Amino acid sequence: MSTLQTWINQNSTNLDVVTPIKERACDALAAVLRSRPRRAKADSRVMRKGVERC
């Protein structure tokens, strides 16, 4: 059975593959979150703190 260090050295190229994919995924998520339509405050159904409730 090979040691962990040997396995890591042999598979170090995995990071070279995963890192760009991860960066693209993060960029895509950020773009989706930025482009999401924002709700108007008038449509908000959450009551403000301190508002009297009947």
C-alpha positions in Angstrom: 0.0 0.0 0.0 1.4 3.4 -1.0 1.8 6.2 1.5 -0.5 9.2 1.5 2.4 11.5 0.5 3.2 9.3 -2.6 -0.5 9.3 -3.6 -0.7 13.1 -3.2 2.5 13.6 -5.3 1.1 11.4 -8.1 -2.3 13.1 -8.1 -1.1 16.7 -7.7 -2.3 17.4 -11.3 -5.9 17.0 -10.0 -5.6 20.5 -8.5 -4.5 21.8 -11.9 -7.8 20.5 -13.3 -10.1 21.3 -10.3 -9.0 24.9 -9.6 -10.1 26.4 -12.9 -13.4 24.6 -12.8 -14.0 25.8 -9.3 -13.1 29.3 -10.2 -15.5 29.2 -13.2 -18.3 27.8 -11.0 -17.8 30.6 -8.4 -17.8 33.2 -11.1 -21.0 31.8 -12.6 -22.7 31.7 -9.2 -21.7 35.3 -8.6 -23.1 36.4 -12.0 -26.4 34.6 -11.3 -26.7 36.2 -7.9 -25.9 39.7 -9.3 -28.4 39.4 -12.2 -31.3 38.1 -10.0 -34.2 40.6 -10.1 -34.5 42.5 -6.8 -37.9 42.7 -5.1 -39.3 46.1 -4.4 -39.5 46.9 -0.7 -43.3 47.4 -1.1 -43.7 43.8 -1.9 -41.9 42.7 1.3 -44.2 40.5 3.5 -41.9 40.5 6.5 -42.9 43.0 9.1 -40.4 45.4 10.4 -39.1 45.0 13.9 -41.3 46.8 16.4 -44.4 46.9 14.2 -47.6 46.2 16.2 -49.3 43.1 15.2 -53.0 42.6 15.7 
